[in-house]
Amino acid sequence: MRLCVAMFAFGPVAIFAASTNPTFSKDVAPIIFNRCVECHRAGEVAPMALTNYKEVRPWAKSIKERVVARAMPVWLADPHYGSFRNDRRMSQAEIDTIVSWVNAGSPEGNEKDMPALPKFDTGWTLGKPDQVFDMGKDFAVPASGTVAYQYFTVPTNFTEDKWISAAEIHPGKRSTIHHIIVTVVDPGKTAPEKGEGDALLVGYAPGEQPLKLEAGTAKLIKAGSSLRFQVHYTPDGTAYDDRSYIGITFAKDPIKFQAMTANALQFNFKIPAGDPNYEVKSTWTAKLDVQLAELMPHMHVRGKDFKYTVTFPDGRQEVILDVPKYDFNWQLSYELSKYMELPKGTRIDCVAHFDNSANNRANPDPTKDVKWGDQTWEEMMIGWFTYVVPAPDSATGTAKGVE
């Protein structure tokens, strides 16, 4: 997994007025604590901690450069389309404050002005989960070579249906794991059910955030279900035994909506060698009335751009997400600020472009045609999305109308 020099997380949006004489303690620390320390702290994914002045000061100029270029915090969506509650972009006032502080020599200021450092449960971004499941056994990751996808099925031993409001995957060693996908296997089944309500619970990939649903919305795990881990290992030169795990949080609020995950994907494509702008399309049609909640485009290293367009039954169209510069290293999800009504018959159309030319520095071999495949030197085209339907009155079983 490749990370940028400075990687910022996000928190609730706050407005900061730029001071004429900003200091770290009074003006910059609130921004750093709000935007960065979720990842920039000991034991988390970011390459350095930014929890105090001593840690931040050596990176001051780099931070300034990255925020001015709006390269950090990472947010790949075109701001002209859609509105998202997890928008990571800094306000101009926040950027101006950091710039002024660095230009003034990055003074520390009065320690008495320092805000309290946010509290985090060690090892967890979303707080301590209610229950943790690991893969059930160790897997010996080799030092080198190609490892086929590995699958591990673990019983939940739930004796009653459970509603999940949050879930977070922890890879054993980030440098050797490209992604982990955890799906739910219904009782009596050996693999996840495919279809209208895909069984995806949560995924992990570079830049991807944990699952955290709005209050009143949850995913269902039926009594007796199992969890299935799909793990894509990428050896980094050192052999080790992996036992990655997932933490889940049970919903505490009354359940109004059941969240389901589906996708518009395209298997059938062949990207010609050297083609700098090859187009691939996919589509999905709603078989019942649903409300759209979240979007997540996925391609590999030749991915160039990705767009979601909704076409309603009356023919009206709306672009709901445009990612003009897709970056494989940041598998971001885009959570709609407000659930979007999609009547039965509405289409979600996805259009993606791939750069298989020598101009793409990430391209492993521009002389070869590329087809769908699991490995990162192959390609994928998936428009993931999450929608919600009304939860059943009993808040158990399958929601009405879900196939």
N, C-alpha and C positions, 0 to 999 in steps of 0.2 A: 504494500500500500504506500503510495507516494503522498506526502503531505507538504503543504506550503510552509514557508518559513514561520509565518505567524498565522494561527488558526483561531478564529473567534467563534464562540457560541452566541446564543441570543437569549434574551430574557424579555420580560414585559417591556413594551415600548415606553420610554420616558423622554421627556423634553428637557434639554439642558441649555440654558442660556450661556453663551460664550462670555467668559469674564475677560476684562482687560488685562488682568494680572493673574492668570490661572495658576493654581498649584496642584500637585498630585493629590494631596490629602483632601482638599476641598472640592476640586472641580473634576479631576481626571479619574480618581479612584471610583466614584459612583458609576462612571461609564464603564470602566474596566470590570467592575464587580457585576454590573448588570448585563454586560455583553459577552464577557470573555471567560470568567473563571469557572463556568460550568464545565468547560473542557480543559482550560489552562490551570490545572492544579495537579498535585502529586497523584500519580496512579491513573490519570485519565489519558485520552488519546492525543492531546496536543503535545508538541515537542518540548515545551517549556512551561513552567508555572508563572503566573502573573498575579499572585495573591498579595503582594506588598510592594512598596516602593523599591526596595533593593532588587527584587526580581524584575520589575518593569523597566527600571532606568536603563539597563544596557540595550534594551530593544526599542527605546523611544523613537529613534529616527526611522527604524523599520516599520514600526506601528504607524507612524505618520504617513509614510509612503504608501502603505497598503490601504489605509482608510481613505486617503485622498483619491487613490485610483479606484476606490470602491471594489477592490479585490477582496477585501475583508470588511465585515463578515461576508462570507460567500452567499450570494443570492443570484441565481442564474435567470430568473424570470424577467421578461420584458415588462416594465411597470405600466405599459399602456393597456395591458390585458389582465383582467382578473383582479380580485382583491383577496388577500390571504392573511389569516390571523397569525401565522408564524413568519411573516415577512421579516427577514433578518437585516434589512438595510438600515444603516445608521442615519439619523436625521442630520441635516446640514449643520445644525447647532452643535451636535456632538462632534462632528468632524472638525468644525471651526475651533472648538475648545481644545481638542487634541493638538491641532496645528499650532495654535497660539502658545500652548504649553511647551511644545518642543522648540518652537522658535525662540522662546524666552530662556532656553537652557534647561528645561525640564526640572524646575525647582520642586522640592519635596513639600514645603509648606509646614504648617503647624500640625503635629500629630493629633492634637485634640480635635481637629476637623475631620479626621478619618471616619468614614462610615463603618459599620460592623460588616465583617466578611460574611457573605451568605453561608448558611449552614447546609452542608451536604452529608448524606450518609456515605461513608467510605465505600468506594467501589460502585456506587449507584448514582446515575444522573437524576432519576425521578424519585429518589427516596427509597428507603428499605421496602422491598416487596413483601407481600403476604406469604408467598411460597416460591421456592426455588427448585427447578428441575435441571439435572445435568444430562448428558447424553447416555448415561447408563453404563458406559464402559470407556476405557481409554482407547485412543486410536494412535498408533505409532506413525507419526509424520516423518517421512524420510528427509534426509538432508537435501536431496536434489531429485530431479525428474518430474514427470507429470503424474498427478494423482487424480484418478477418476472421482466423480462426485461420490461422497459417502453418505449413507443414510442410517440413522439411528432412531428406533421407535421406543418410546418410554411411556409406560402406563401412568395416568394421573392418579388412579385409584379414587377418583371422585365418586362419592355415593349419592350425590345430588348434582343437579345442573348448576354451573357456575357462570356468573357474568363477569367479564374481564374489562376493566377500564384502562389498564396500562400494562405494558409488557416491555422488557428490556433484555436483550441478548448480550452476554459477555463472552467474547472469543477468548480462548486460552492464550493465544499469542497473535496479536493483530498482524504482525508482519508476514505470517504464514497462512492467513485466512482471508480469502477474497470476499466471501460472503457466507452467511448462514441464513437459511429460511426455515422457520418453524411453522408447521401446519398442524391442523387438528384432524385426527382420524376418529371417525365416529365409532361407537361400540359395535363390535362384530365385524368391522372392516379391517383390511390390511393396508389400505392406502387412502389418502384423502379423497373425498368426493370432488369431482369436477362439475362445473356448471354455474348456474345463476348466482349462487352464493359460494364462491370459492372458499376453501378451508384455510387460507393463509391467516395466521395469527399475527406474526411480526417478522421482520427481516433485519439483518445486519449487513452493512456494506460500507465502504469508505464514504464518510460524510452523512450517512443515513442516521436519522434521529429515532429514538425509541418510540413505541406506540403510546400515545397519550390522548385518549378520547375526551370529548367534551362531557361535562356533567350531564347525566341522563342518557348517555349513549354508551353502549358496551357491546363486546363480542361474546358469543355464547360458546361455552364448552360443555357438552352434554355429559351427564353422569356416565362413567365407564369409558370415556374417550381416552385416547393416547395422544402424545405429542410426537411428531416426526421431525427430526432434525435433518436437513439437507445441508451438507458442509462442502464447500469448495476450497481445498487446500492449495497453497502456492508455496512450495518449499523455498527456504531462504538460505540454505547452506548449513543449517544446524538441525539435527534430528532431535525430536522430543515426543513425549506422550501428551496428547491433547485430551481434555475433557471439558469442553465448553459448556455453558449453562445459560438458563433463562430464568428471570424473575418475573412473576406475574402479580398484579394487584387486583383484588376483587372490588367490584363496584360497590360504593357505599350509598349512592343516591338511588332513588326510584328510577327504574329503567323505562324510558320513553321510546328510545330507538335502538334497534338492533343493527349493528354495523356489519357490512358484508364487503368482501374484497373480490374484485373481478378484473378483467383486462381486455384490451383490444390488442391482439398480437398478430404478427405475420411471420410464418415459418418459411414461406416459399419465396426466396429471393436469392439472387447471385450477383454480388457486387463485382463488376468487371475490374480487372487489374488496372491501376492508374486512374480510375474514374474519380474526379474530385467532388462530385455532387450527385451521387446516385440516390434516387428517391424510392422510398418504400412506404406503402400505406396499409393501414389496418382499420377495422371498424367493429363496433359492438352496438347492439340494439336492445333497448330496455323492453323486457317482456311483461313488465308491470310498472305501475307508478312508483318511482323511487326519488330520493333526494341525494344529490351528489355532495360528497363531503371533502374528498381529498384526491390529489393527482400525484402520480410519480412516474415519470418517463424513465425507460431503461434501455441503454445500448452499451456497446463496448468501446474500445479505443478509437474506432473509426467514426463513431457517432459525431455528428456535426451540429444538428439542430433538431428540435422536436416540437410539434404543435398539436394541441387538442382543439377541435372545433365541435360544437354541439349543433345538431340539426334537429329542430323540433318537428312534430307531426304536421304543423301548418306550413313548413318550408322555411321558417325563419332560422337564420344561422347566427352563431356567436362564437368567437374565439375566446376560450376560457383560460388558456395557458399557452404562452409562446416562450420557448427556451432557445434563443438565437445562437448561443454559443455553449452547446452541451459540453460537459466536462465529466468524463468517466470517473474521475477521482472524487466527485461529489455527487453521491446518489441522494439528491434532495427530494423531500416530499413537500407538496404545496397544499396547505390546508385552507379551504375556502372560508372566508370571513363569515359567510352565511350559507347554510345548506341551500342547494340549488334544485328547484323542482324540475324533475324530468318525467313528463307523462309517458305512459306506455307508448312504445313506438318511436321514442326519441333515439337518435343515433349519436354515438360518440365516435368521431372520425379522427384518426391520428395520422400525421404525415411527418416522416423523418427523412433526413438526408445524411449520407455517409461520405467521408473523404478517404478514398482508398489510394490516394496519390502519394508521391514522394514528398509533397509539401506538408503532409501531416507527420509531424515529428514523432507522434506516438504510434505510427503505423509500423507493425513488425515486418511486413513484407509487401510493398506496393506492386510487386510483380505477379502476385497471385490473385485469382478470383476468390471471393469470400462468400461462404454460405452460413446459414444458421448453425450454431454450435455452442457447446457448454463453455469451452475454454476462452480465455480473454483474447486470444489471437484469432478467434472466430467472431461471429457477430450475433446479436439479438436485436429484436425490435418489439418492445412490449410497452404498451400504454397502460400501466397499472392505475387503478382508481378504487376508492372506497365510497360506497353509497350506504344510505340507511333506509330502513323500512320501519313502520310502527312495531314496537315490541308487543308480544301477546299480552293479554290482560293479566295472565298469571305470571308473566316474566319468566316463563320456562318453556321448553320445547322450541318449535320452529315458528318464526313470525308468520302471520297470515300472508298468503300470496307468494311466499318464497318457494321456488322450485328446487 
